[in-house]
Amino acid sequence: MAIVAPVPGSSDLVSTDSTKSGDPSREPLQAGEDPGPSKWPTWNLAKTALVVSIGGGFNFGYQLLITNPAQEALIQFLNDSYAETHGIRQDRVGLEFIWGIIISSFFWGATVGALMIQTISDRLGRKYGIIANFILQLISVGMTVLSAFTGSYIIYTVSRIILGFAISVSIGVGPMFLIECSPVACRGLISMSTGVMLQVGLVVGSITAMPEIFGTIDLWWVVYAIEGVLTLVVTILMFCSPESPSFLMTQGKREEAEKCIIFYHGVTEAEAQPLLDGMKSSGGGDRPIGLFEIFTNKTWLCGFLVGNGVMAGAILCGVAAVNAFAFEILMNVGLNPLQASLGNMVICIMAVIGVLTSGRLVESWGRRPLLIYTFGGLTIINTLISALMLWFEKSPITFIGWCVVVSICCFNLLFAAGPGPLCLFVGGELVGQNARAATFTWMNLVMNGFRSGLLVIYFPLKNLLGGPISYFVLFFPPCAFAVTLCYFYLPETTGKTPEEANAAMQDLPGLCGGRKKGAGDIQEHSKSHRSGKDGPSLEAQFSSRSADTK
C-alpha cells in the first residue's frame, strides 16, 4: 500500500513508498535509490547535538539547580553585600523576599531572550546565533565570578539577567537547529539530547553546589567557574559544525545546504537532491512567519497553540518549585542539611533515569500517549506530595520526610520521562519550517514567563496559605489541564511531517462529547498509525488527498 511517510533528512519532507517509512529491518537500498530513514543518527549529527545541548540544555539545568543546595551560602552573600551597600541588614523574611526576586531575575532575562529568538535565528542563522549566545554566557559567568570577589549582589543580579537572556536564546535556537539538521526517523532521538543534557545539568549542579563541596560562602563562585570552562569548550567546538540545511535553503544557498545534508545525514550528493527539493516544497524557501503573524496563520495556528500549551503544562506542573526549592521543601519536612542535599541529589538522578527511559519510549510509544500518561501520573503525585506535607504539619515524623523524598523522586522520574524533554521540541514538530522560529520564540516566552512568575509568588503564597495548600493550588490544576489538552488536541507526531500531524488532528476525540472522524482511543490511534490496520492509515489518507489535489 502506498502511504505518505517522511523522507529522511528533513522534518518537512514526504516520501511515497511504505517500505521506506522508518522500518529499521528494511532491505538494503540500491545505489541511486532514495535513502530510507535510519533510527540512529550519524556520528557528525550526534556530536553536534551533544555540543549544542551542553551549551543550551546542560547550562539551563545547571543554572536551575545550583542556587538550590547553595542557597544558604548565597543568602549569606546577599546579606553581607546588602549591608555593605545600604548600611542595614534585612531579617530572614526580607532576605528571602529579595532572594526570590534575584532568583527570578534569571527568567526576566530569559523572557527578553525568548523575544529575540526569531530575530537572532533568522538574521545570524541557527549556527552563529548559538555561538553568539555561548559567548554571551561566558561574559555573564565572568561577571558572576567578579561579583563574588567584589561582594556586589547588584553585579550578581545583572549577571543572572544576562545569563538568562543568553541561555534562553540557546535553548530556543538549539532544538530548532537540531530538528532542521535531523533525518525524520531519528528526529525524536536527537531532539531528546537537549532534555537529556538538561537533566544531567541538574544532577551535576546538585552535586557541585552542595555545601559539602563548593556550595559555601567562600567557594560558591567555583560552581559558576566550572560552567564557564565547559561553555568555552563547546563554543570552540561549535565553530566546526555546519549550518542548518533548512535555514540555508531559506537563504537560497542550495550548494551549501547540500554539503550540510551530506555532513549530517551521511548521504551521497545524488541522495541529497530529493531532500533539498522536499525542503523547498515544504516551506524551506518561504519567508519566515512573524512573531504575531503566527496568530493569523490558519495552517499552523492550531499546532502552535498546542505546542505552547504543552510547554505551559510542563512548567506549571510543579517542576519549577522542585528545581528551585526542593532543598527547602525537604528541610521543612524534617531532614537536616546533609540529608536534604543527598535527597536533592537522588531526586536529580531519578530525573536522568527518567529522561534516558524517555529516549526509548518517545519512538516506541509515541509522543501523545507518553505525554498523557506522564501528565496523569504527575497529577496524582502532586496530590500525594501535598497530602504528605500536610500530614507532616500535623505529625512531624522523619519517616514522612523520606516519603516526600520518594514522592518527589517519582515526580522527577515521570516529568523527565515525558513533559520535560518533549515540551522542548514537540511544538516544532507541529509546525512547518517557516513557522518554527516564531513557535520556538513563544514556547520560550511561555517557559520563562511562567517560571519567573512562579518563583516570585511561591514564597508569598506559601506564607499566606501554608506549604501544602499552596503546592496543591499552584500545581494540581495545570497537570489536569495538560492531560485534557494532550488527549483532545495533540496528534501523534512520531515519524510524521508537520503536514501529516496537522491532518491527524482531525482524528482526535471531540472535547464536547462524541469523537472527531476516525478517532479511536490512545492505543488504537498509535497502533493504527504504525501498522495501517483497521482501514487506511493517516498517511494513506493524506497521500490520497495529495494525489487528488495534484
C-alpha positions in Angstrom: 0.0 0.0 0.0 1.4 3.4 -0.9 1.5 5.8 2.0 2.9 9.1 2.8 6.0 8.7 5.0 8.6 11.2 6.0 11.7 11.2 3.8 14.9 11.0 5.8 16.9 14.1 6.3 14.2 16.6 6.9 11.4 17.1 9.3 9.3 18.5 6.5 9.8 16.0 3.6 7.4 13.4 2.2 8.1 10.0 0.6 5.6 7.8 -1.2 6.9 4.3 -0.5 5.8 2.5 2.6 8.7 0.1 2.5 11.0 3.1 3.4 8.9 4.6 6.2 11.1 4.1 9.2 11.3 0.3 9.4 14.8 -0.5 10.6 14.5 -4.1 9.2 14.0 -2.9 5.6 16.2 -4.4 2.8 19.4 -2.6 1.9 18.8 0.1 -0.8 20.4 0.0 -4.2 22.8 2.7 -5.3 21.0 5.8 -6.5 17.8 4.9 -4.7 16.2 7.4 -2.3 17.7 6.6 1.1 15.4 5.2 3.7 15.5 6.5 7.3 17.7 5.1 10.0 16.7 5.2 13.6 20.3 6.0 14.6 21.9 9.4 13.8 25.3 9.8 12.1 28.3 10.5 14.2 28.5 14.0 12.8 24.9 14.7 13.8 25.3 13.1 17.2 28.4 15.1 18.2 26.8 18.3 17.0 23.7 17.6 19.1 26.0 17.0 22.1 27.8 20.3 21.7 24.6 22.2 21.2 22.9 20.5 24.1 25.7 21.2 26.6 25.7 24.9 25.9 21.9 25.0 26.0 20.1 22.2 27.9 23.0 21.4 30.3 23.7 25.0 31.2 20.0 25.6 31.7 19.6 22.7 34.0 22.8 23.6 35.8 21.5 27.1 36.5 18.1 25.8 37.7 19.8 23.7 40.4 22.9 25.5 41.7 21.0 28.1 43.7 19.1 25.4 45.5 21.7 23.5 47.6 23.9 26.6 47.8 21.0 28.8 48.9 22.2 29.4 52.4 25.7 30.5 51.2 24.2 32.7 48.6 21.7 34.3 51.0 24.6 35.0 53.4 26.4 36.6 50.5 23.3 38.7 49.8 23.1 39.6 53.5 26.7 40.8 53.7 26.5 42.6 50.3 23.2 44.3 51.1 24.6 45.5 54.5 27.7 46.8 52.9 25.8 48.6 50.1 22.9 50.0 52.1 24.3 50.1 55.6 21.4 48.0 57.1 20.7 44.3 57.4 17.4 42.6 56.5 15.7 40.0 58.6 15.2 36.4 57.3 11.8 37.2 55.7 13.2 40.3 53.9 16.2 38.3 52.7 14.1 35.5 51.3 11.9 38.0 49.5 14.9 39.8 47.9 16.5 36.4 47.1 13.3 35.2 45.4 13.4 38.3 43.2 17.1 37.7 42.4 16.4 34.1 41.5 13.5 35.1 39.3 15.7 37.7 37.5 17.3 34.9 35.6 13.9 34.3 34.0 13.3 38.1 33.4 16.4 38.0 31.1 15.2 34.7 29.7 11.9 36.2 28.8 13.5 39.0 26.9 15.8 36.5 25.3 12.9 34.5 24.1 11.6 37.5 22.3 14.8 37.7 20.4 14.9 34.0 19.3 13.3 34.6 15.9 15.3 37.7 15.2 18.6 36.1 16.1 18.0 32.8 14.4 16.8 34.4 11.2 19.4 37.2 11.0 22.5 35.4 12.3 21.5 31.9 11.3 21.0 29.0 13.6 24.7 28.2 14.0 26.0 31.7 14.6 23.0 32.6 16.7 24.0 29.7 19.0 27.7 30.7 19.0 26.9 34.4 19.8 24.8 33.3 22.9 27.5 30.9 24.0 29.9 33.9 24.1 27.3 36.0 26.0 27.1 33.2 28.5 30.8 33.3 29.0 30.6 37.1 29.7 27.8 36.7 32.2 29.5 33.9 34.1 32.6 36.0 34.3 30.5 38.8 35.8 29.2 36.3 38.4 32.7 35.4 39.5 33.5 39.1 39.7 30.5 39.7 41.9 31.8 37.2 44.4 35.2 38.9 44.7 33.7 42.4 44.8 30.9 41.5 47.2 28.3 43.0 45.0 24.8 41.4 44.8 23.9 44.0 42.2 26.5 42.7 39.8 25.3 39.2 40.6 21.8 40.1 39.8 22.7 41.8 36.5 24.8 38.7 35.5 21.8 36.5 36.1 19.7 38.6 33.8 22.3 38.4 31.1 22.8 34.7 31.6 19.1 34.1 31.4 18.9 36.0 28.1 21.7 34.0 26.6 20.6 30.6 27.8 17.0 31.3 26.7 18.1 32.0 23.2 20.4 29.0 23.2 17.7 26.7 24.4 15.3 28.1 21.8 17.6 28.1 18.7 19.4 24.8 19.7 16.4 22.4 19.4 15.2 24.2 16.3 18.7 23.8 14.8 18.7 20.0 15.7 15.2 19.4 14.3 16.3 21.0 11.0 19.5 19.0 10.8 18.0 15.6 11.7 16.5 12.9 9.5 12.9 12.4 10.4 13.5 8.8 11.5 15.9 9.8 14.3 14.5 13.3 14.9 13.0 12.3 18.2 16.2 10.7 19.4 18.3 13.7 18.5 15.8 16.2 19.9 15.9 14.3 23.2 19.5 15.4 23.6 18.5 18.8 24.9 16.3 17.2 27.5 18.9 14.6 28.5 21.6 17.2 29.0 19.2 19.4 30.9 18.7 16.6 33.4 22.4 15.9 33.5 22.9 19.6 34.3 20.5 19.2 37.2 22.5 16.4 38.6 25.9 18.0 38.2 24.6 21.2 39.6 23.1 19.5 42.6 26.5 17.9 43.3 28.9 20.8 42.7 26.7 23.2 44.7 26.4 21.0 47.8 27.5 22.8 51.0 30.0 19.9 51.5 31.7 20.6 48.1 31.6 24.2 46.6 28.3 25.5 48.0 29.9 27.5 50.8 30.3 31.2 51.4 33.9 31.2 50.2 33.7 28.8 47.3 30.3 29.2 45.6 31.9 31.2 42.8 33.7 28.0 41.7 30.3 26.5 40.8 30.0 29.2 38.1 33.6 28.9 37.1 33.0 25.3 36.2 30.2 26.2 33.9 32.4 28.9 32.3 35.1 26.4 31.4 32.6 24.0 29.9 30.9 26.7 27.9 34.3 27.9 26.5 35.0 24.4 25.2 31.6 24.0 23.4 31.9 27.5 21.9 35.1 26.5 20.2 33.7 23.2 19.0 30.5 24.8 17.7 32.6 26.7 15.1 33.3 23.3 13.5 29.7 22.4 12.9 27.9 23.4 9.6 24.8 25.5 9.4 21.2 24.1 9.3 20.4 23.0 5.7 16.8 24.1 6.1 18.0 27.6 7.0 20.4 27.7 4.1 17.5 26.8 1.8 15.6 29.8 3.0 18.6 31.9 2.0 18.8 30.4 -1.4 22.1 28.7 -0.7 21.4 25.3 -2.2 25.0 24.2 -2.7 25.9 25.0 0.9 22.7 23.2 2.1 23.7 20.2 0.0 27.0 20.0 1.8 25.3 20.2 5.2 22.8 17.5 4.3 25.7 15.2 3.3 27.5 16.1 6.6 24.6 15.5 8.9 22.7 12.7 7.1 25.6 10.7 5.8 24.2 10.5 2.2 25.6 11.0 -1.2 25.2 14.0 -3.4 22.6 12.2 -5.5 20.7 11.2 -2.4 20.8 14.8 -1.1 19.0 16.3 -4.1 15.4 15.0 -3.4 15.8 16.0 0.3 16.7 19.6 -0.8 13.8 19.6 -3.2 11.5 18.4 -0.4 12.7 21.2 1.9 12.0 23.8 -0.7 8.5 22.4 -1.5 7.7 22.2 2.3 8.3 25.8 3.0 12.1 25.8 3.2 12.2 28.7 0.7 9.2 30.7 2.2 9.5 33.9 4.2 9.5 33.2 7.9 6.2 33.8 9.6 6.4 36.8 12.0 6.0 36.7 15.8 2.5 37.9 15.8 1.6 36.8 12.3 1.5 33.3 13.5 -1.8 34.1 15.3 -3.4 34.7 11.9 -1.9 31.8 10.1 -4.6 29.2 9.7 -2.3 26.5 8.6 -0.1 26.3 11.7 -2.1 28.1 14.4 -3.5 25.0 16.0 -0.2 23.2 16.2 1.4 26.4 17.5 -1.2 26.7 20.3 -0.9 23.0 21.3 2.9 23.2 21.4 2.7 26.2 23.7 0.0 24.6 25.8 2.2 21.5 26.4 5.1 23.9 27.4 2.8 25.7 29.8 1.6 22.4 31.4 5.2 21.2 31.8 6.4 24.4 33.5 3.3 24.8 35.8 3.2 21.1 36.8 5.5 21.8 39.8 8.9 21.2 38.3 9.9 24.9 38.8 9.3 24.7 42.5 11.0 21.3 42.8 14.1 22.6 40.9 14.3 25.8 42.8 13.1 24.9 46.3 13.5 21.1 46.7 16.2 21.6 49.3 14.0 23.9 51.4 11.0 21.6 51.0 13.0 18.7 52.3 14.3 20.8 55.2 10.7 21.8 56.0 9.7 18.1 56.4 12.3 17.3 59.0 15.5 16.5 57.1 18.8 18.0 58.2 21.0 19.9 55.7 23.1 16.9 54.7 20.1 14.7 54.3 18.3 17.4 52.2 21.4 17.7 50.0 21.6 14.0 49.4 17.9 13.7 48.9 18.1 16.5 46.4 20.9 14.7 44.5 18.9 11.5 44.4 15.9 13.4 43.1 18.0 14.7 40.2 19.5 11.3 39.5 15.9 10.0 39.1 15.4 12.7 36.5 18.3 11.4 34.5 16.9 7.8 34.7 13.6 9.2 33.5 14.9 11.1 30.5 17.0 8.1 29.4 13.9 5.9 29.6 12.1 8.5 27.6 14.7 8.2 24.9 13.3 4.7 24.1 9.6 5.4 24.8 9.4 8.5 22.7 9.7 6.5 19.5 8.1 3.2 20.6 5.1 4.6 22.4 4.8 7.9 20.6 4.7 11.4 21.9 0.9 11.6 22.6 0.5 8.6 24.8 3.7 9.3 26.7 2.6 12.8 27.5 -0.9 11.8 28.5 0.3 9.0 30.9 3.1 11.1 32.4 0.9 14.2 32.9 -1.7 12.0 34.5 0.8 10.5 36.8 2.1 13.9 37.8 -1.5 14.9 38.7 -1.7 12.0 41.2 1.8 12.6 42.6 1.2 16.3 43.2 -1.8 15.4 45.3 0.2 12.9 47.3 3.1 15.4 47.9 0.6 18.0 49.2 -1.1 15.3 51.5 2.3 14.2 52.9 3.3 17.8 53.6 0.0 18.4 55.4 0.4 15.2 57.3 3.9 16.3 58.5 2.4 19.6 59.8 0.1 17.5 61.9 2.6 14.8 62.9 6.3 15.9 62.4 7.8 12.4 61.9 11.0 12.0 60.0 9.5 9.0 58.1 7.1 11.4 56.4 10.0 13.5 55.2 11.5 10.5 53.5 8.2 9.7 52.0 8.2 13.2 50.5 11.7 12.4 49.1 10.4 9.3 47.4 7.3 11.1 46.1 9.5 13.9 44.6 11.8 11.2 43.1 8.7 9.7 41.4 7.7 13.2 40.3 11.1 13.8 38.7 11.1 10.4 37.1 7.8 10.9 35.4 8.5 14.5 34.4 11.8 13.6 32.8 10.3 10.7 31.0 7.6 12.8 29.4 6.9 16.6 29.6 10.5 17.5 30.5 12.2 16.7 27.2 9.2 16.5 24.9 8.0 20.1 25.7 11.2 21.4 24.2 10.6 20.0 20.7 7.1 18.7 20.2 5.9 22.2 19.2 8.5 22.3 16.5 7.1 19.0 15.0 3.6 20.5 14.8 4.5 23.5 12.5 6.3 23.9 9.2 9.8 25.3 8.6 8.6 28.9 8.1 6.6 28.9 11.4 9.2 27.2 13.5 11.2 30.3 14.7 8.0 32.1 15.8 6.8 28.9 17.6 10.0 28.4 19.5 10.1 32.1 20.4 6.6 31.9 22.0 7.4 28.5 23.6 10.4 30.0 25.4 8.3 33.1 26.4 5.8 30.8 28.0 8.5 28.7 29.7 10.4 31.7 31.1 7.4 33.9 31.9 5.6 31.2 33.9 8.9 30.1 35.7 9.6 33.7 36.7 6.1 34.3 37.9 6.1 31.1 40.0 9.4 31.9 41.7 8.2 35.4 42.6 4.8 34.3 44.1 5.9 31.0 45.7 7.2 32.4 49.0 4.4 34.9 49.5 1.7 32.3 48.7 3.4 29.7 50.9 3.4 32.3 53.8 -0.2 33.1 53.1 -1.7 29.6 52.6 1.0 27.3 54.0 3.2 24.9 52.1 0.8 22.0 51.5 -2.2 24.1 50.3 -0.1 26.4 48.2 1.6 23.5 46.5 -1.7 21.9 45.6 -3.3 25.1 44.4 -0.3 26.0 42.2 0.4 22.7 40.6 -2.6 20.4 40.5 -4.8 22.4 38.1 -2.1 22.8 35.4 -1.5 19.0 35.3 -5.2 18.3 34.9 -5.3 20.9 32.1 -2.3 19.3 30.3 -3.9 15.8 30.4 -7.0 17.3 28.8 -5.1 19.2 26.2 -2.9 16.3 25.1 -5.9 13.9 24.9 -8.2 16.1 22.8 -5.8 18.3 20.8 -2.3 16.7 20.5 -1.9 14.5 17.5 0.8 11.8 17.3 3.9 13.3 15.6 6.3 10.3 15.6 7.6 9.8 12.1 5.3 12.4 10.6 5.8 15.6 8.8 4.1 18.7 10.2 1.5 18.5 7.3 0.6 14.9 8.4 0.4 15.9 12.1 -1.9 18.7 11.1 -4.1 16.3 9.2 -4.1 13.8 12.1 -5.7 16.4 14.4 -9.0 15.6 12.6 -8.8 12.0 14.1 -8.7 13.1 17.7 -11.5 12.7 20.2 -14.0 15.5 20.4 -14.0 17.6 23.6 -17.7 18.1 24.0 -18.9 14.5 23.6 -18.5 12.2 20.7 -15.4 11.9 18.6 -14.0 13.5 15.6 -13.9 11.5 12.4 -11.8 8.4 12.6 -10.8 8.8 16.2 -10.0 5.9 18.5 -8.5 5.6 21.9 -4.9 6.4 22.6 -3.6 2.9 22.0 -5.7 2.2 18.9 -4.6 5.5 17.4 -1.0 4.8 18.0 -1.3 1.2 16.7 -3.1 2.2 13.5 -0.6 4.9 12.9 2.2 2.3 13.0 0.5 -0.7 11.3 -2.1 0.8 9.0 -4.7 -1.8 10.2 -8.4 -1.2 10.6 -8.6 0.9 7.4 -6.3 3.3 5.7 -3.6 4.8 7.9 -3.4 8.6 8.4 -0.5 8.6 6.0 -2.6 6.8 3.3 -5.4 9.3 3.7 -3.0 12.2 3.4 -1.4 10.6 0.4 -4.8 10.1 -1.3 -5.7 13.8 -0.6 -2.4 14.9 -2.0 -2.9 12.8 -5.2 -6.4 14.2 -5.6 -5.0 17.7 -5.3 -2.4 17.1 -7.9 
